[in-house]
């Protein structure tokens, strides 16, 4: 056991200042996030910056695709318009694309700043407006052409650009409106001079499509905001879980320190108590047996016997507390050797035979034949067996029976089962009797002596051997306590060694 230092005791009294400060920062961050999520006003600035970052990513990654589309549209427009005019228009489009790309790249490379959100929003809206105006100039480029194919081509290009703008700029609504407004005006202006019924219907459908694109952009914007909200809430929950984990780790560390101090205290006090207690037992035994002559008053002999009995009970309690503290602290050292379970259990049965005979209890022992020896601590297994047998005899009523079985487990280990015909333990009380100082209601009703440490010690000693302890009980049917030794502790029988005898004439056979 490691020593309890002053630093450990001091840490147990209060949290580490650095850890406490970290938890306070996490709590403040969590409160801020919850306030932002539950507020019904404008979006948090962090959301706005993230939405503009998404816009910049979308616009930057879409620039090469849009450039290819510009070249394709310019090539198709050159069928109806001289190449010089088309080249000028394509050049303006590339300039607007370069402006959008530069704004996006600059924003992504710049550090996040909440104060510059409005400035960047205006820049992005301006770049989208310029690009929308340039795209709308295709109407002026093809307006003199009277061919139906040219007019259909213009409607198709403007609708495609509108859809592309709504998808790319959805995270900034003002940019969507700025990009679609010039295109919508160009569609209306393109259809006005013709006055044809077919062209008017196509224009109406095109304008309706613009409205649909606006609705779609708003829906995409709402989805993006919800996604950011969920992510922020997830981060807040993670922060809360980290804080809870930190609190749990702190509580566990305090519990470990307290358990360490408890084990140290029990070990020290048990040693200090046993020294004077041995003297009390010795002197009371001398007085009880009247080794130096009879007492003048006979009652003194009875008092001495009571003192000796109480001292023995106190010594047993101290020994049990010391054993339990050693087991819990992991300082119980096993002195392992080969033992015969059947022989050891039979010895324990004989030790408690007089106690069983006084209550008229029949004890039956049934052991499987030819059980090999096991590798275990004889003192620990003896203590386990005596604890279980004494409990069975203690709680079995007059004229009852106790059955002991020793045999093989299905995995190749060995088990010892002790079953009594006592009143049994309610199922809800089994965890209680398995805990330290825990006693069932039946023991309390019968006022049976005991400390409630027997079963925890049994469980701890068996688990130190790598085995298992099982307790089964039913009301008015009795209790069965079983401990199992694992297969790796069973000693395999060695084959018999054959000794070759020399021939009668003293010579070895050739």
C-alpha positions in Angstrom: 0.0 0.0 0.0 1.4 3.4 -0.9 1.6 6.0 1.9 -1.0 8.7 2.3 0.9 11.9 1.7 -0.1 15.4 2.8 -0.5 16.4 -0.9 -3.0 13.6 -1.4 -5.0 14.7 1.6 -4.9 18.3 0.4 -6.1 17.3 -3.0 -8.9 15.3 -1.4 -10.2 18.4 0.3 -10.6 20.5 -2.8 -10.3 20.3 -6.6 -7.2 21.2 -8.5 -7.3 24.9 -9.3 -6.4 24.4 -12.9 -9.0 21.7 -13.4 -11.6 23.9 -11.6 -10.8 26.9 -13.9 -11.1 24.6 -17.0 -14.5 23.4 -15.8 -15.6 27.0 -15.2 -14.6 28.0 -18.8 -16.5 25.0 -20.2 -19.6 25.9 -18.1 -19.4 29.5 -19.4 -19.1 28.3 -23.0 -22.0 25.9 -22.5 -24.2 28.8 -21.2 -23.3 31.0 -24.1 -24.2 28.3 -26.6 -27.5 27.6 -24.9 -28.4 31.3 -24.9 -27.6 31.6 -28.6 -29.6 28.5 -29.5 -32.6 29.5 -27.4 -32.7 33.2 -28.4 -35.3 34.1 -30.9 -33.5 37.1 -32.4 -30.9 37.3 -35.1 -28.4 34.5 -35.9 -25.3 34.3 -33.7 -22.3 35.9 -35.3 -20.5 32.6 -35.2 -23.3 31.2 -37.4 -23.1 34.0 -39.9 -19.3 33.6 -40.2 -19.7 29.9 -40.8 -22.4 30.4 -43.4 -20.2 32.9 -45.3 -17.4 30.3 -45.1 -19.7 27.7 -46.7 -20.5 30.3 -49.4 -16.9 31.0 -50.1 -16.1 27.3 -50.3 -19.0 26.7 -52.7 -18.1 29.6 -54.9 -14.4 28.8 -55.0 -14.9 25.2 -55.9 -17.6 26.0 -58.5 -15.4 28.6 -60.4 -13.7 26.0 -62.7 -17.1 24.5 -63.7 -18.7 27.9 -64.3 -15.6 28.9 -66.4 -16.2 25.8 -68.7 -19.9 26.7 -68.9 -19.0 30.3 -70.0 -16.8 29.0 -72.8 -19.6 26.6 -73.9 -22.2 29.4 -73.9 -19.8 31.8 -75.7 -19.2 29.2 -78.4 -22.9 28.6 -78.9 -23.7 32.3 -79.0 -21.1 32.9 -81.7 -23.4 31.1 -84.1 -25.7 34.1 -84.1 -23.4 36.9 -82.9 -20.0 38.1 -84.3 -17.1 36.6 -82.4 -15.8 40.0 -81.3 -18.9 40.8 -79.3 -19.0 37.3 -77.8 -15.3 37.6 -76.8 -16.0 40.9 -75.0 -18.9 39.4 -73.1 -16.9 36.3 -72.2 -14.1 38.5 -71.0 -16.4 40.4 -68.7 -17.7 37.1 -67.3 -14.2 35.9 -66.6 -13.5 39.2 -64.8 -16.6 38.7 -62.6 -15.7 35.1 -61.9 -12.2 36.2 -61.0 -13.6 38.8 -58.6 -15.8 36.2 -56.9 -12.9 33.7 -56.7 -10.6 36.4 -55.2 -13.2 37.4 -52.6 -13.8 33.8 -51.6 -10.1 32.8 -51.4 -9.3 36.0 -49.4 -12.1 35.3 -46.9 -11.1 31.6 -46.4 -7.5 32.6 -45.8 -8.3 35.5 -43.4 -8.8 34.8 -39.7 -12.3 34.6 -38.5 -13.5 38.0 -37.2 -17.0 38.7 -36.1 -16.6 42.4 -36.6 -16.0 42.0 -40.4 -19.1 39.9 -41.1 -21.1 42.8 -42.4 -18.2 44.0 -44.7 -17.7 40.5 -46.2 -21.5 40.1 -46.7 -21.6 43.3 -48.7 -18.5 42.2 -50.8 -20.1 38.9 -51.6 -23.4 40.5 -52.5 -21.6 43.0 -54.8 -19.7 40.2 -56.6 -22.9 38.3 -57.1 -24.6 41.4 -58.4 -21.8 42.1 -60.9 -21.8 38.5 -62.1 -25.6 38.5 -62.5 -25.5 41.8 -64.5 -22.8 40.3 -66.8 -24.9 37.1 -67.3 -27.9 39.3 -68.1 -26.0 41.1 -70.8 -26.5 38.0 -73.0 -30.0 39.5 -73.6 -28.4 42.6 -75.1 -26.0 40.4 -77.1 -28.8 38.3 -78.7 -31.7 40.8 -78.7 -31.2 41.8 -82.4 -31.4 38.1 -83.4 -35.0 37.2 -84.4 -34.5 33.4 -84.8 -36.7 31.3 -82.4 -33.7 29.1 -81.6 -31.7 32.1 -80.2 -34.6 33.2 -78.0 -35.0 29.7 -76.6 -31.2 29.5 -76.0 -31.3 32.8 -74.1 -34.1 31.5 -71.8 -32.3 28.2 -71.2 -29.0 30.0 -70.3 -30.6 32.4 -67.9 -32.6 29.7 -66.2 -29.5 27.6 -65.8 -27.5 30.5 -64.4 -30.4 31.3 -62.0 -30.5 27.7 -60.7 -26.7 27.7 -60.3 -26.7 31.0 -58.4 -29.5 29.8 -56.1 -27.6 26.6 -55.3 -24.2 28.2 -54.8 -25.3 31.3 -52.9 -28.0 29.7 -50.7 -26.1 30.3 -47.5 -26.2 34.1 -48.0 -29.8 35.1 -48.9 -28.8 38.7 -49.9 -26.3 37.3 -52.4 -29.1 35.1 -53.9 -31.4 38.1 -54.4 -28.6 40.2 -55.8 -27.6 37.5 -58.3 -31.2 36.7 -59.4 -32.5 40.3 -59.7 -30.6 41.2 -62.9 -31.4 37.9 -64.5 -35.1 38.3 -63.8 -35.1 41.9 -65.1 -33.3 40.7 -68.3 -35.9 38.0 -68.8 -38.8 40.5 -68.7 -36.9 43.0 -70.9 -36.1 40.3 -73.4 -39.8 39.2 -73.8 -41.3 42.7 -73.9 -40.4 43.8 -77.4 -41.7 40.6 -79.0 -45.2 40.6 -77.7 -45.8 37.1 -79.0 -48.1 34.8 -76.9 -45.7 31.9 -76.9 -42.8 34.1 -75.8 -44.9 35.8 -73.1 -45.8 32.4 -71.7 -42.2 31.2 -71.7 -41.2 34.4 -69.9 -43.9 33.9 -67.3 -42.7 30.4 -66.7 -39.1 31.6 -66.5 -40.0 34.2 -63.9 -42.0 31.6 -61.9 -38.9 29.4 -62.0 -36.9 32.3 -60.5 -39.4 32.4 -57.6 -39.0 28.7 -57.2 -35.3 29.1 -57.1 -35.6 31.7 -54.4 -37.8 29.4 -52.3 -35.3 26.6 -52.9 -32.4 28.8 -51.8 -34.3 29.8 -48.6 -34.9 26.1 -47.9 -31.3 25.4 -48.3 -30.4 28.3 -46.1 -32.7 27.0 -43.4 -31.2 23.5 -43.7 -27.7 24.9 -43.3 -28.7 26.9 -40.2 -30.3 23.8 -38.7 -27.2 21.8 -39.4 -25.0 24.4 -37.8 -27.4 24.5 -34.8 -27.2 20.7 -34.4 -23.4 20.8 -34.7 -23.2 23.6 -32.1 -25.5 21.7 -29.8 -23.5 18.5 -30.3 -20.3 20.5 -29.4 -22.1 21.8 -26.3 -23.2 18.4 -25.3 -19.6 17.1 -25.8 -18.4 19.9 -23.6 -21.0 19.0 -21.0 -20.0 15.4 -21.1 -16.4 16.3 -20.7 -17.3 18.4 -17.7 -19.3 15.5 -16.3 -16.4 13.1 -17.0 -14.0 15.5 -15.2 -16.4 15.7 -12.2 -16.6 11.9 -12.3 -12.8 11.5 -12.5 -12.4 14.0 -9.6 -15.0 12.0 -7.5 -13.3 8.7 -8.3 -9.9 10.1 -7.4 -11.3 11.4 -4.1 -13.0 8.0 -3.5 -9.7 6.3 -4.2 -7.9 8.6 -1.8 -10.5 8.0 0.9 -10.3 4.3 0.4 -6.6 4.4 0.6 -6.8 6.4 3.8 -9.4 4.0 5.2 -7.3 1.0 4.5 -4.3 2.7 6.1 -6.4 3.6 9.1 -7.9 0.1 9.5 -4.5 -1.6 9.2 -3.0 0.7 11.8 -5.9 0.6 14.2 -6.2 -3.2 13.9 -2.6 -3.7 14.8 -2.8 -1.2 17.7 -6.0 -2.9 19.0 -4.7 -6.4 18.8 -1.7 -5.7 21.0 -3.7 -4.8 24.2 -6.4 -7.2 23.3 -4.1 -10.2 23.4 -3.1 -9.1 26.9 -6.8 -8.9 27.9 -7.4 -12.4 26.5 -4.4 -13.8 28.3 -5.2 -12.3 31.7 -8.9 -13.0 31.5 -8.1 -16.7 30.6 -5.8 -16.9 33.7 -8.6 -15.5 35.9 -11.2 -17.7 34.3 -9.3 -20.9 34.9 -8.2 -19.7 38.4 -4.6 -20.7 37.8 -3.4 -18.8 40.9 -6.2 -20.0 43.2 -9.9 -19.8 43.5 -11.7 -16.5 43.6 -13.1 -15.3 46.9 -16.3 -14.4 45.1 -17.6 -17.0 42.5 -19.1 -14.3 40.3 -15.6 -13.1 39.4 -15.0 -16.3 37.5 -18.1 -15.7 35.4 -17.1 -12.1 34.8 -13.6 -13.3 33.7 -15.3 -15.8 31.3 -17.5 -12.9 29.9 -14.4 -10.7 29.4 -12.6 -13.6 27.7 -15.6 -14.3 25.4 -16.1 -10.7 24.5 -12.4 -10.3 23.8 -12.4 -13.3 21.5 -15.4 -11.8 19.6 -13.6 -8.5 19.3 -10.5 -10.2 18.1 -12.4 -12.1 15.4 -14.0 -8.8 14.3 -10.7 -7.0 14.1 -9.2 -9.9 12.1 -12.2 -9.9 9.7 -11.9 -6.1 9.2 -8.1 -6.4 8.6 -8.7 -9.3 6.1 -11.3 -7.3 4.2 -9.2 -4.2 4.1 -6.3 -6.2 2.7 -8.4 -7.8 0.1 -9.9 -4.5 -1.0 -6.5 -2.8 -1.1 -5.0 -5.7 -3.1 -2.4 -6.4 -0.4 -3.6 -9.9 0.5 -0.7 -12.2 -0.5 -1.6 -15.7 -1.4 0.7 -18.5 0.0 -0.2 -21.0 -2.6 0.4 -24.8 -2.4 -1.3 -28.0 -3.5 -4.4 -28.8 -1.4 -7.1 -31.4 -1.5 -10.5 -29.7 -1.4 -12.4 -32.7 -0.2 -10.0 -33.3 2.7 -9.9 -29.6 3.6 -13.8 -29.3 3.6 -14.0 -32.5 5.7 -11.7 -31.0 8.3 -13.8 -27.8 8.4 -16.9 -30.0 8.9 -15.3 -31.8 11.9 -14.4 -28.4 13.4 -18.1 -27.3 13.4 -19.6 -30.8 14.1 -20.2 -29.9 17.8 -22.1 -26.7 16.9 -24.2 -28.6 14.4 -24.9 -31.4 16.9 -26.2 -29.0 19.5 -28.9 -27.8 17.1 -29.6 -31.3 15.8 -28.5 -30.4 12.3 -27.5 -33.2 9.9 -24.4 -32.4 7.8 -23.9 -34.5 4.7 -20.7 -34.5 2.6 -20.7 -35.8 -1.0 -17.5 -35.5 -3.0 -16.7 -36.7 -6.5 -14.1 -39.6 -6.5 -10.5 -39.1 -7.5 -10.5 -35.3 -7.4 -7.0 -34.0 -8.1 -5.4 -31.4 -5.9 -5.7 -27.7 -6.6 -3.1 -24.9 -6.4 -4.4 -22.4 -3.8 -3.9 -20.7 -0.4 -4.9 -23.3 2.2 -5.6 -20.7 4.9 -7.8 -18.6 2.6 -9.8 -21.6 1.3 -10.2 -22.9 4.9 -11.5 -19.5 6.0 -13.9 -19.4 3.0 -15.2 -22.9 3.9 -15.5 -22.1 7.6 -17.4 -18.9 6.9 -19.9 -20.6 4.6 -20.4 -23.6 6.9 -20.8 -21.5 10.0 -23.4 -19.3 8.2 -25.3 -22.4 7.0 -25.4 -23.9 10.6 -26.2 -20.6 12.2 -29.3 -19.9 10.0 -30.5 -23.5 9.7 -33.3 -24.2 12.3 -33.4 -27.0 14.8 -33.4 -30.4 13.2 -32.5 -29.1 9.7 -29.8 -30.3 7.3 -26.8 -29.0 5.5 -25.5 -30.6 2.3 -22.0 -30.2 1.1 -21.1 -31.2 -2.5 -17.6 -31.2 -4.1 -17.2 -31.9 -7.8 -16.2 -30.9 -11.3 -17.4 -27.9 -13.2 -18.3 -28.0 -16.9 -15.1 -26.2 -17.8 -12.8 -28.5 -15.9 -12.6 -26.6 -12.6 -13.7 -27.7 -9.1 -16.6 -26.4 -7.0 -17.7 -26.6 -3.4 -21.5 -26.2 -2.8 -23.0 -25.7 0.7 -26.8 -25.9 0.8 -28.9 -25.4 4.0 -32.6 -25.7 4.8 -32.8 -22.4 6.5 -35.4 -19.6 6.0 -33.6 -18.3 2.9 -32.8 -14.8 1.8 -35.1 -12.5 -0.2 -33.8 -11.9 -3.7 -33.7 -8.1 -3.1 -31.5 -8.6 -0.1 -28.8 -10.6 -1.8 -26.8 -7.5 -2.8 -27.1 -6.3 0.8 -25.7 -9.4 2.4 -22.9 -9.4 -0.2 -21.8 -5.9 0.8 -19.5 -5.0 3.7 -21.4 -4.9 7.1 -24.6 -5.9 5.3 -27.1 -8.1 7.1 -30.3 -9.5 5.9 -33.7 -9.0 7.6 -33.8 -12.6 8.7 -30.5 -12.2 10.6 -31.8 -9.0 12.3 -35.1 -10.7 13.2 -33.3 -13.7 14.8 -30.8 -11.4 16.4 -27.9 -13.6 15.2 -24.4 -12.4 16.0 -22.3 -11.4 13.1 -20.5 -8.5 11.6 -21.7 -8.8 8.0 -18.1 -9.3 6.7 -18.1 -13.0 6.1 -19.5 -13.1 2.6 -17.6 -10.1 1.3 -14.4 -11.7 2.6 -15.4 -15.0 0.9 -16.0 -13.3 -2.4 -12.8 -11.3 -2.2 -10.6 -14.4 -1.4 -12.2 -16.5 -4.2 -11.7 -13.7 -6.7 -8.1 -13.4 -5.7 -7.8 -17.1 -6.8 -9.4 -16.2 -10.2 -12.6 -18.1 -9.2 -16.2 -17.1 -8.7 -18.6 -17.0 -5.8 -22.4 -17.6 -6.3 -25.2 -17.2 -3.8 -28.7 -18.5 -4.5 -31.5 -18.4 -2.1 -35.3 -18.6 -2.0 -37.7 -17.8 0.9 -38.6 -21.0 2.9 -36.4 -23.2 0.6 -33.0 -22.4 1.9 -29.7 -21.0 0.6 -27.0 -22.4 -1.5 -23.5 -20.9 -1.5 -21.0 -22.1 -4.1 -17.4 -21.2 -4.8 -15.6 -22.3 -7.9 -11.9 -22.8 -8.5 -10.9 -22.1 -12.1 -9.5 -25.0 -14.3 -6.0 -23.5 -14.4 -5.7 -24.1 -10.7 -6.5 -27.8 -11.0 -3.3 -29.9 -10.8 -3.2 -32.5 -13.6 -2.3 -36.0 -12.5 1.2 -37.0 -13.6 1.6 -40.4 -15.4 2.9 -43.2 -13.4 6.7 -43.7 -13.8 7.7 -47.2 -14.8 11.0 -48.3 -13.3 12.7 -50.9 -15.3 14.0 -53.8 -13.0 17.4 -55.3 -13.8 17.4 -59.0 -14.9 18.0 -61.7 -12.2 21.6 -62.3 -13.2 22.4 -58.6 -12.8 23.1 -58.1 -16.5 21.1 -55.8 -18.8 19.4 -57.3 -21.7 21.2 -56.7 -25.0 
